[in-house]
Amino acid sequence: MTSSVPRLVIAAPSSGSGKTTVATGLMAAFAARGLVVSPHKVGPDYIDPGYHALASGRTGRNLDAYLCGPELVAPLFLHGARGADIAVVEGVMGMFDGAAGEGELASTAQVAKLLGAPVVLVVDASSQSRSVAALVHGFASWDPEVRVGGVILNKVASERHEVLLREALESAGVPVFGVLRRAAQVDTPSRHLGLVPVAERRAEAVDSVAAMAEQVAQGCDLEALVGLARGAGALSCAAWDAAEALGAAPPDPHRPEGPRPQTPDGLEVTTRWASQGRGELRDQPPPGPQPSSPVVAVAGGPAFTFSYAEHSELLTAAGAEVVVFDPLRDEQLPNGTAGLVIGGGFPEVYAAELSANEPLRKAVSDLAETGAPVAAECAGLLYLCRELDGQPMCGVLDAEARMTEALTLGYRDAVAVSDSALAVAGTRMRGHEFHRTVVEPGAGDIAAWGVRTPRRRLEGFVQRGVHASYLHTHWASEPGVARRFVERCRTS
């Protein structure tokens, strides 16, 4: 099977060059012209895809060759790009930066090669003129398999500065697709783990994305960029499918439709009905759950915005009814909750509000006490502790969490060291850590994972049906965890 989706990869020589501004602005500008835009992000980052979803009206999806393996990058891309007129893929860090000590693995360059996609290099030109040609030449020639189609110059100071930059790049034979001046209105606020998520600043984020779209539309040759995207070759693989990944039979199109699940970033995404209007998600929804489907509650709202869309899709394909709730607002778990998924986010920012919601904290504790399956990652781990920065949490785990100045960041190789609601002992998965908190103790009497990078250690907690860990994992790499979790929901 082959598929040709016009596509661009937006890369840069280094972080801070303006990839997010350009990629998000392009998504919104293309969408404003009536194109159906598929947004993607290289790497494990959860925050940028929220802005991508706002810009494009479709689910922001991640392409991570470390978490999922290089072999799944193109299938997952095609899954997200179904029905799209064009796809925009925002890179990560510098174009050739990937997993530490792993060569090109998980780099923007590797993903561009796996997708056969042309690259547009975003260059921060604020402190250079003629030297820009040497910089771009180096990136364009470093790996002959990466096709750098041209550049967009960012933070250009003046018309004279632009002339100097264009003259230099013309001599190097590299097309300039756009020039962006410095513009404070497109800046988005950051804090200890990066940009503030869309779910926490919806109105302001809408204005920021609109400003990005206007700046990109005025400063870039959109027609030329569409033409470059259409030059991408066909991909000779099938789109990833949650039911096929689980080995399930194709869904019955005549089965009565049920309520649609959501994802926890505060935005409706592919597993929920959505209209065709601008700013609303337009992916095709999967079939609804059967009436006997166990309810899996997924934490969402401003405090819990980190989740990969494929997780809800896999849970739905495994037979669950996914229902999102907001631990800041809802005082009870969804009716009939048989299992609970609490992903990542910023509970440390909302510790007082989460603590004040005593009825929900008790409901979570009571559910865990019954042995029902509970999967908690990072923020979810903190929420299950006795305390977070001195504020009472759910008390499911005999542990305390607190903020620190130190950043823990990086990919991890892990193996399940005990049977749990997610995996059998010996299951190997790759994950990612990104936090400025610590949990003491770092592992329970029964640990969740044995982590091999950057050092060998036990990590996380397994007790009754609870699996809690700092490790973010991508279930598309090991779909069986979703099936096992839903089966536990049925039998616990």
JOFENMO-V257499 format. One record per residue. RES is the residue in one letter. OMEGA is omega in whole degrees, -180 to 180 (999 if undefined). D_FIRST is the distance of its C-alpha to the first C-alpha in Angstrom with 1 decimal. Layout:
res;omega;d_first
RES;OMEGA;D_FIRST
RES;OMEGA;D_FIRST
This chain:
res;omega;d_first
M;177;0.0
T;180;3.8
S;179;6.9
S;175;10.4
V;176;13.2
P;-172;16.6
R;177;18.1
L;170;21.3
V;179;22.7
I;-176;26.4
A;-180;28.3
A;176;32.0
P;-178;34.4
S;173;35.8
S;178;36.0
G;-179;38.2
S;180;37.0
G;-180;35.7
K;-176;31.9
T;178;32.2
T;-177;34.3
V;-178;32.1
A;-179;28.7
T;178;30.3
G;177;32.1
L;179;29.1
M;-178;27.2
A;-179;30.3
A;177;31.0
F;-180;27.5
A;180;27.8
A;178;31.3
R;173;30.0
G;177;27.8
L;172;24.4
V;-171;22.3
V;176;22.2
S;-177;20.1
P;-179;22.5
H;178;21.9
K;174;24.3
V;177;24.1
G;-172;26.2
P;-172;27.9
D;179;30.0
Y;-168;30.4
I;-180;32.7
D;179;30.8
P;175;28.0
G;176;30.8
Y;177;31.8
H;179;28.2
A;179;28.0
L;-178;31.3
A;-170;30.3
S;-174;27.0
G;177;27.5
R;-178;24.4
T;172;24.1
G;-175;24.6
R;-178;22.2
N;174;22.6
L;-174;20.5
D;-176;22.6
A;176;21.6
Y;-177;24.8
L;-172;24.8
C;-176;21.2
G;-180;20.3
P;-176;18.3
E;-179;15.3
L;-176;15.1
V;-179;15.8
A;177;12.4
P;178;11.2
L;175;14.6
F;-179;14.5
L;176;11.5
H;-180;13.5
G;-174;16.5
A;179;15.3
R;176;14.0
G;-176;16.0
A;175;17.5
D;-178;18.7
I;177;19.2
A;176;19.1
V;-177;22.1
V;176;22.1
E;-180;25.7
G;-179;26.5
V;177;29.0
M;172;32.4
G;-170;32.5
M;-177;29.3
F;-180;29.7
D;179;31.2
G;179;29.5
A;-176;30.5
A;177;34.1
G;-176;34.4
E;180;30.6
G;-177;30.1
E;-174;27.2
L;177;25.7
A;177;25.0
S;175;26.1
T;-180;24.9
A;180;24.4
Q;-180;22.1
V;177;19.9
A;179;19.9
K;180;18.7
L;-180;15.9
L;-175;14.8
G;-172;15.6
A;174;17.9
P;-178;21.4
V;170;24.4
V;-176;27.4
L;177;30.4
V;-175;33.0
V;171;36.4
D;-174;39.6
A;-170;42.0
S;-175;45.0
S;-179;46.9
Q;173;46.0
S;-177;46.0
R;180;45.5
S;-179;44.2
V;-179;41.0
A;178;40.0
A;179;40.4
L;-178;38.5
V;178;35.5
H;179;35.7
G;-179;35.6
F;-178;32.5
A;-175;30.7
S;-175;31.6
W;179;31.6
D;-177;28.0
P;-180;26.6
E;177;23.0
V;-178;23.6
R;175;23.8
V;-175;26.7
G;-179;26.5
G;-176;29.9
V;165;32.3
I;-177;33.8
L;-177;37.4
N;177;38.8
K;177;42.4
V;-168;43.9
A;-171;47.6
S;176;48.7
E;179;48.2
R;177;49.9
H;180;47.7
E;180;44.6
V;-180;46.1
L;-179;46.6
L;-179;43.1
R;179;41.5
E;-180;43.8
A;-177;42.9
L;176;39.1
E;179;39.5
S;179;41.2
A;178;38.3
G;-178;35.8
V;-179;33.8
P;174;33.1
V;-179;34.6
F;180;32.5
G;177;35.2
V;-178;38.5
L;175;39.5
R;174;43.1
R;-177;44.4
A;-177;44.2
A;-174;45.6
Q;179;44.3
V;180;40.7
D;175;41.8
T;-176;40.8
P;178;43.1
S;171;42.4
R;-164;44.1
H;179;43.9
L;178;40.1
G;-178;39.0
L;173;38.5
V;-176;39.9
P;180;37.1
V;-175;36.5
A;-179;37.7
E;-177;41.1
R;-171;41.7
R;-176;39.7
A;-180;42.0
E;179;42.5
A;177;38.8
V;179;38.2
D;179;40.8
S;-179;39.4
V;178;35.9
A;178;37.5
A;177;39.5
M;-179;36.5
A;-180;34.7
E;-180;37.9
Q;-179;38.4
V;-180;34.9
A;-180;35.0
Q;-173;38.4
G;-174;37.8
C;176;34.3
D;-175;32.7
L;-179;30.0
E;179;28.9
A;179;28.5
L;175;26.5
V;178;24.1
G;177;23.9
L;-180;23.2
A;-178;20.4
R;178;18.7
G;177;18.8
A;-178;16.3
G;179;13.3
A;175;9.6
L;-175;8.1
S;176;5.5
C;179;5.5
A;175;6.0
A;175;9.2
W;179;12.3
D;-175;14.2
A;-179;17.9
A;178;18.3
E;179;15.5
A;178;17.0
L;-177;20.3
G;-178;19.2
A;175;20.5
A;177;20.0
P;-178;18.3
P;178;21.0
D;-177;23.3
P;-179;23.1
H;-180;26.7
R;179;28.1
P;-180;30.8
E;177;29.8
G;178;31.8
P;-175;32.7
R;177;30.0
P;178;30.1
Q;170;30.5
T;-165;30.0
P;-177;33.2
D;-180;33.2
G;179;35.2
L;173;32.3
E;-179;30.4
V;-163;26.7
T;-175;23.5
T;179;25.1
R;176;27.8
W;178;28.3
A;-180;28.6
S;-178;29.7
Q;-175;28.3
G;179;31.3
R;179;31.5
G;177;31.8
E;-171;30.3
L;-169;26.9
R;177;24.3
D;176;21.3
Q;-179;20.5
P;175;22.6
P;180;21.6
P;-179;23.7
G;-179;27.3
P;175;29.1
Q;-179;31.0
P;-178;34.8
S;-176;35.4
S;175;33.1
P;179;35.0
V;173;35.6
V;179;34.4
A;-180;36.3
V;-179;34.8
A;180;37.3
G;-178;36.7
G;-174;39.0
P;-176;40.3
A;-175;41.2
F;-173;37.8
T;-173;35.0
F;176;32.8
S;174;29.7
Y;-176;26.0
A;-178;24.3
E;179;22.0
H;178;25.3
S;179;26.3
E;178;22.9
L;178;23.0
L;178;26.6
T;179;25.8
A;178;23.0
A;175;25.5
G;-178;27.9
A;167;30.1
E;-176;31.5
V;180;31.4
V;-179;34.5
V;175;35.4
F;-177;39.1
D;-179;41.1
P;175;43.6
L;-171;45.7
R;-174;46.3
D;-177;45.6
E;177;48.4
Q;172;46.7
L;178;43.3
P;-180;41.2
N;176;42.7
G;-178;41.6
T;178;40.0
A;179;39.0
G;-173;37.3
L;175;37.4
V;179;35.0
I;-176;36.8
G;-176;34.7
G;180;35.8
G;-174;37.9
F;178;41.5
P;180;43.9
E;178;46.5
V;-175;46.7
Y;-174;47.3
A;-178;49.3
A;-179;52.3
E;177;50.5
L;180;48.4
S;-178;51.7
A;179;53.5
N;-177;51.1
E;-180;52.9
P;-180;51.8
L;178;48.2
R;179;49.0
K;179;50.9
A;178;48.1
V;179;45.6
S;-180;48.3
D;179;49.0
L;179;45.4
A;-179;45.0
E;180;48.3
T;-177;47.0
G;177;44.3
A;-179;41.4
P;178;38.3
V;177;38.4
A;-176;35.9
A;179;37.3
E;171;36.0
C;179;38.4
A;177;40.0
G;175;39.7
L;-180;41.6
L;-177;44.3
Y;-179;44.6
L;-179;45.2
C;175;48.0
R;-176;51.7
E;170;52.1
L;-176;50.3
D;177;52.8
G;179;55.6
Q;179;54.1
P;175;53.7
M;-172;50.1
C;178;48.9
G;178;50.7
V;-179;48.1
L;177;48.1
D;-176;51.4
A;178;50.5
E;-179;51.3
A;178;49.1
R;175;50.3
M;175;49.2
T;175;49.8
E;-174;49.7
A;176;47.4
L;173;43.6
T;-172;41.4
L;173;38.0
G;174;35.3
Y;-179;32.4
R;167;33.5
D;-175;32.5
A;174;33.7
V;178;34.2
A;-177;35.4
V;179;39.0
S;174;39.7
D;-180;38.1
S;178;37.5
A;-180;35.8
L;-170;32.7
A;173;32.5
V;179;34.2
A;-179;36.3
G;178;34.4
T;-180;31.2
R;177;30.1
M;173;28.6
R;-177;28.7
G;-178;30.4
H;174;32.2
E;179;35.8
F;-177;37.2
H;174;40.7
R;178;44.4
T;171;45.8
V;175;47.0
V;-179;47.4
E;-2;50.4
P;-178;50.0
G;179;46.5
A;179;45.7
G;176;47.1
D;171;48.8
I;-176;45.3
A;177;42.8
A;-174;39.2
W;160;37.8
G;-175;38.9
V;-175;37.8
R;180;37.6
T;-3;37.4
P;175;39.5
R;-179;42.0
R;180;42.1
R;171;43.2
L;-174;42.9
E;173;41.6
G;-171;41.5
F;168;42.8
V;176;42.1
Q;-172;44.7
R;-180;44.4
G;-174;41.1
V;169;40.9
H;-175;38.5
A;-174;39.5
S;171;38.6
Y;-170;38.3
L;169;34.9
H;177;31.9
T;177;28.8
H;-171;25.2
W;177;24.4
A;179;20.6
S;-178;21.5
E;-173;23.5
P;-179;22.6
G;180;25.3
V;178;27.9
A;178;27.1
R;-179;27.3
R;-180;30.5
F;-179;32.0
V;177;31.4
E;177;32.8
R;177;35.8
C;-179;36.3
R;-171;36.6
T;-176;39.1
S;999;41.2
